[in-house]
Amino acid sequence: MHVSMHNWMRAEPIEVTIARLAKCGYDAIEISGEPERYDTKHVRKLLQDHGLTCWGSVTLMLADRDLLAKDEGQRAASVQYVRDCITMVKELGGQEITIVPSTVGKIKSQGTPEQEWKWAVDSLKSCYEHGQREGVRLAIEPLNRFETYFLNRHDQALALARDVGPECGVCIDVFHMNIEEKDMYQAIRNCKGRLADFHVADNNRMACGMGHCDWGKIIGTLKEIGYDGALTVEFVAPVDRTPANPYPNAIEKGPVNLTADELKFIEDHGSSTLSDEFYTWLVDETNKTLRKYI
């Protein structure tokens, strides 16, 4: 296993992100699914210069991105978006693409369960075929019920992956499992052979080690099933604006380069813009916790 990290949680130049990850001892990045934003040749050289790799990418299901939309044109555009992300991963030398099938925050279905399942399977099969050609494995990720109504548990993701193709994998996330799974350790065991990515944050979505999760047992269970991929860090620190705030340096007070959609996405995840000092500390603390058990 190795330690990777997302970068969608913080708006900053990719050069800054990669330098921080290298300084804090990370192995890889799971880069935001925004292929139009990155010059892949430039990013790949940055990673090489800092001794890092690209593990993969994660779809950012904002605005109209939805693989199970009722509108056929919307589904087609969403499929093309995922395919573009897959191409980006290949050009960066990555191995997987984590896919959240529906728009994050979408709370109302647009068809019957049977219709939505077919839309999702058909869309993902097109993505899967492209991934097979490019050597990039799909990893379908369930989220908690407050972020999507469609996939919330590992068994649902496994069912979808099986309908998509024999090499389609799943990604499970400790934060979401802590909310939705009856037994997160059994959920990990059930994903043996299909687990293509593993996202980590503590139960409070803070840095690993800052909540009640048993990281020794979690990583031990991953070893038990032979998982040898990334532990991809995805903390989303809540912002405390009360006198009880234990981290007075957390909130960014200067300007940030965020689009309205990106800011809404972060705020919808219960966070806001964080200071570089605080964010870097969380990055470092997470890596220290995980390294104890790998």
Phi, psi and omega per residue, in radians:
M1 nan 2.669 3.065
H2 -2.410 2.967 -3.070
V3 -1.880 2.177 3.128
S4 -2.136 3.070 3.122
M5 -2.710 2.508 2.977
H6 -1.285 2.855 3.016
N7 -2.220 0.087 -3.115
W8 -1.220 -0.324 -3.055
M9 -1.313 -0.195 -3.095
R10 -2.460 2.207 3.110
A11 -1.503 1.986 3.127
E12 -2.900 2.848 3.085
P13 -1.041 2.501 -3.120
I14 -1.062 -0.489 3.101
E15 -1.072 -0.691 3.137
V16 -1.184 -0.769 3.139
T17 -1.043 -0.868 -3.084
I18 -1.123 -0.702 3.111
A19 -1.098 -0.698 3.136
R20 -1.141 -0.780 -3.135
L21 -1.055 -0.725 3.114
A22 -1.142 -0.752 -3.130
K23 -1.095 -0.638 -3.095
C24 -1.523 0.032 3.019
G25 1.527 0.402 3.110
Y26 -1.379 2.876 -3.136
D27 -1.802 -0.498 -2.957
A28 -2.756 3.022 3.048
I29 -2.224 2.501 2.910
E30 -1.888 1.712 -2.869
I31 -1.368 2.583 -3.138
S32 -0.986 2.476 3.132
G33 -1.352 1.206 3.087
E34 -2.330 1.255 -3.009
P35 -1.037 -0.467 3.140
E36 -1.286 -0.268 -3.071
R37 -1.469 -0.420 -2.957
Y38 -1.973 2.376 2.926
D39 -1.517 1.836 -2.977
T40 -1.127 -0.569 3.087
K41 -1.127 -0.736 3.124
H42 -1.145 -0.803 -3.118
V43 -1.140 -0.715 -3.136
R44 -1.093 -0.680 3.101
K45 -1.180 -0.700 3.081
L46 -1.011 -0.794 3.138
L47 -1.081 -0.790 3.132
Q48 -1.080 -0.737 -3.123
D49 -1.125 -0.475 -3.116
H50 -1.777 0.114 3.100
G51 1.245 0.506 -3.134
L52 -2.024 2.930 3.029
T53 -2.229 2.924 2.968
C54 -1.685 2.054 3.069
W55 -1.313 -0.732 -3.140
G56 3.035 -2.602 3.140
S57 -2.541 2.955 3.088
V58 -2.311 2.369 3.113
T59 -1.228 2.408 3.050
L60 -1.837 1.735 -3.002
M61 -1.505 1.324 -3.141
L62 -1.729 2.849 2.960
A63 0.875 -2.020 -3.025
D64 -1.678 0.136 -3.138
R65 -1.307 2.032 -3.052
D66 -2.865 1.921 -3.107
L67 -1.299 -0.182 3.097
L68 -2.160 0.595 3.045
A69 -1.205 2.626 3.100
K70 -1.166 -0.637 -3.100
D71 -1.302 2.163 -3.082
E72 -1.091 -0.695 3.125
G73 -1.126 -0.673 3.098
Q74 -1.130 -0.723 3.090
R75 -1.102 -0.755 -3.123
A76 -1.089 -0.737 3.112
A77 -1.134 -0.643 3.135
S78 -1.202 -0.681 3.068
V79 -1.076 -0.773 3.128
Q80 -1.084 -0.682 3.079
Y81 -1.024 -0.835 -3.134
V82 -1.124 -0.717 3.109
R83 -1.078 -0.672 3.084
D84 -1.127 -0.658 3.080
C85 -1.115 -0.701 3.118
I86 -1.085 -0.765 3.104
T87 -1.069 -0.716 3.090
M88 -1.042 -0.769 3.134
V89 -1.058 -0.776 3.118
K90 -1.037 -0.788 -3.103
E91 -1.166 -0.400 3.101
L92 -1.610 -0.005 3.125
G93 1.387 0.361 -3.103
G94 -1.482 3.059 -3.027
Q95 -2.054 -0.392 -3.016
E96 -2.521 2.824 3.043
I97 -2.313 2.029 3.101
T98 -1.450 2.212 -3.031
I99 -2.111 2.099 2.912
V100 -1.630 2.020 -2.946
P101 -1.152 -0.621 -3.026
S102 -2.025 2.905 -3.138
T103 -1.045 2.239 3.101
V104 -1.170 2.223 -3.092
G105 1.702 -0.159 3.101
K106 -1.204 2.181 -3.017
I107 -2.064 -0.047 -3.095
K108 -2.239 2.256 3.132
S109 -1.246 2.795 -3.128
Q110 -2.060 0.095 3.137
G111 -2.860 -3.040 3.071
T112 -1.259 2.837 3.071
P113 -0.971 -0.676 -3.134
E114 -1.169 -0.717 3.118
Q115 -1.124 -0.816 -3.106
E116 -1.126 -0.663 3.103
W117 -1.103 -0.753 3.124
K118 -1.127 -0.748 3.104
W119 -1.039 -0.756 -3.129
A120 -1.145 -0.809 -3.122
V121 -1.103 -0.821 -3.126
D122 -1.077 -0.758 3.133
S123 -1.106 -0.805 -3.096
L124 -1.211 -0.536 3.086
K125 -1.097 -0.671 3.089
S126 -1.129 -0.738 3.086
C127 -1.133 -0.699 -3.120
Y128 -1.086 -0.775 3.138
E129 -1.069 -0.711 3.104
H130 -1.171 -0.712 3.114
G131 -1.093 -0.686 3.109
Q132 -1.083 -0.723 3.129
R133 -1.166 -0.635 -3.049
E134 -1.585 -0.092 -3.140
G135 1.327 0.534 -3.131
V136 -2.099 2.171 -3.086
R137 -1.523 2.381 3.071
L138 -1.393 2.488 3.074
A139 -2.332 1.845 -3.087
I140 -1.434 2.232 -3.042
E141 -1.975 2.202 2.972
P142 -1.478 2.551 3.074
L143 -2.052 2.949 3.133
N144 -1.243 2.868 -3.017
R145 -1.093 -0.341 -3.126
F146 -1.465 -0.151 3.132
E147 -1.950 -0.402 3.083
T148 -2.790 2.621 3.062
Y149 -1.665 -0.162 -2.909
F150 -1.468 -1.044 3.119
L151 -2.149 2.107 -3.128
N152 -2.136 -0.338 -3.055
R153 -2.224 2.838 -3.110
H154 -1.113 -0.631 -3.093
D155 -1.170 -0.565 3.077
Q156 -1.194 -0.738 3.115
A157 -1.128 -0.686 3.116
L158 -1.114 -0.725 3.134
A159 -1.078 -0.728 3.131
L160 -1.177 -0.762 3.131
A161 -1.051 -0.716 3.134
R162 -1.118 -0.630 3.132
D163 -1.290 -0.400 -3.113
V164 -1.417 -0.805 -3.114
G165 3.013 2.777 -3.051
P166 -1.112 -0.461 -3.125
E167 -1.769 0.076 3.109
C168 -1.309 2.287 -3.097
G169 -1.890 -3.065 3.068
V170 -2.239 2.780 2.997
C171 -2.179 2.279 3.054
I172 -2.085 2.670 -2.957
D173 -2.233 2.230 -3.062
V174 -1.023 -0.735 -3.125
F175 -1.044 -0.814 -3.131
H176 -1.225 -0.685 3.127
M177 -1.089 -0.653 -3.133
N178 -1.061 -0.463 3.115
I179 -1.540 -0.742 -2.888
E180 -1.820 -0.421 -3.020
E181 -1.600 2.478 3.047
K182 -1.151 -0.671 -3.122
D183 -2.571 1.796 -3.051
M184 -1.161 -0.489 -3.135
Y185 -1.247 -0.686 3.071
Q186 -1.203 -0.596 3.072
A187 -1.051 -0.736 3.098
I188 -1.080 -0.803 -3.129
R189 -1.074 -0.682 -3.113
N190 -1.156 -0.368 -3.117
C191 -1.564 0.085 3.139
K192 -0.935 2.275 3.139
G193 1.581 -0.381 3.128
R194 -1.984 -0.161 -3.064
L195 -1.299 1.961 -3.067
A196 -1.899 -0.215 3.125
D197 -2.831 2.722 -3.097
F198 -2.507 2.071 -3.095
H199 -1.711 2.474 -3.048
V200 -2.274 2.350 2.908
A201 -2.817 2.818 -3.119
D202 -1.354 3.062 -3.056
N203 -1.017 -0.516 3.113
N204 -1.619 0.177 -3.119
R205 1.105 0.332 2.979
M206 -1.479 -3.073 3.103
A207 -1.023 2.590 3.093
C208 -0.999 2.311 -3.092
G209 1.724 -0.099 -3.109
M210 -1.880 0.267 3.088
G211 -2.414 -2.639 -3.077
H212 -1.814 0.055 -3.108
C213 -1.139 2.477 3.119
D214 -1.621 1.621 -3.023
W215 -1.233 -0.519 3.059
G216 -1.101 -0.744 3.141
K217 -1.253 -0.688 3.129
I218 -1.073 -0.899 -3.110
I219 -1.205 -0.589 3.068
G220 -1.088 -0.663 3.108
T221 -1.197 -0.658 3.063
L222 -1.086 -0.713 3.090
K223 -1.122 -0.655 -3.131
E224 -1.017 -0.644 -3.122
I225 -1.631 0.074 3.087
G226 1.397 0.346 3.116
Y227 -1.242 2.268 -3.092
D228 -2.326 0.507 3.129
G229 -1.696 -2.574 -3.068
A230 -1.603 2.590 2.788
L231 -1.723 1.804 -3.019
T232 -1.718 2.037 -3.027
V233 -1.293 2.309 -3.110
E234 -2.555 0.898 3.070
F235 -1.273 2.572 3.066
V236 -2.333 1.556 -2.991
A237 -1.156 2.247 3.050
P238 -1.209 2.639 3.126
V239 -1.793 2.123 -3.105
D240 -1.721 2.003 -3.135
R241 -1.836 0.323 -3.126
T242 -1.812 2.945 3.072
P243 -1.120 -0.246 3.133
A244 -1.438 -0.020 -3.084
N245 -0.981 2.028 3.103
P246 -1.429 -0.118 -3.082
Y247 -2.208 1.358 -3.084
P248 -1.138 -0.245 3.136
N249 -1.642 0.179 -2.986
A250 -1.291 -0.690 -2.958
I251 -1.467 2.267 3.065
E252 -1.264 2.209 -3.099
K253 -1.818 -0.149 3.128
G254 -1.689 3.141 -3.140
P255 -1.243 2.609 3.081
V256 -2.281 2.624 -3.084
N257 -1.690 1.356 -3.131
L258 -2.093 2.425 2.971
T259 -1.313 2.871 3.131
A260 -1.062 -0.701 3.125
D261 -1.135 -0.727 -3.140
E262 -1.144 -0.753 3.116
L263 -1.102 -0.746 3.113
K264 -1.092 -0.704 3.135
F265 -1.041 -0.796 3.130
I266 -1.191 -0.763 3.132
E267 -1.136 -0.635 3.085
D268 -1.139 -0.367 3.077
H269 -1.576 0.186 3.049
G270 1.435 0.330 -3.118
S271 -2.207 -2.920 3.067
S272 -2.760 -2.878 3.111
T273 -1.347 2.252 -3.083
L274 -1.871 2.663 3.110
S275 -1.219 2.667 3.121
D276 -1.061 -0.710 -3.124
E277 -1.045 -0.840 -3.102
F278 -1.202 -0.788 -3.121
Y279 -1.073 -0.790 -3.136
T280 -1.086 -0.676 3.104
W281 -1.071 -0.745 3.116
L282 -1.138 -0.699 3.092
V283 -1.028 -0.804 -3.098
D284 -1.191 -0.774 -3.118
E285 -1.104 -0.676 3.120
T286 -1.090 -0.822 -3.129
N287 -1.072 -0.731 3.136
K288 -1.070 -0.728 -3.138
T289 -1.128 -0.840 -3.065
L290 -1.157 -0.654 -3.082
R291 -1.122 -0.392 3.134
K292 -1.113 -0.432 -2.961
Y293 -2.068 -0.177 -3.121
I294 -1.206 nan nan
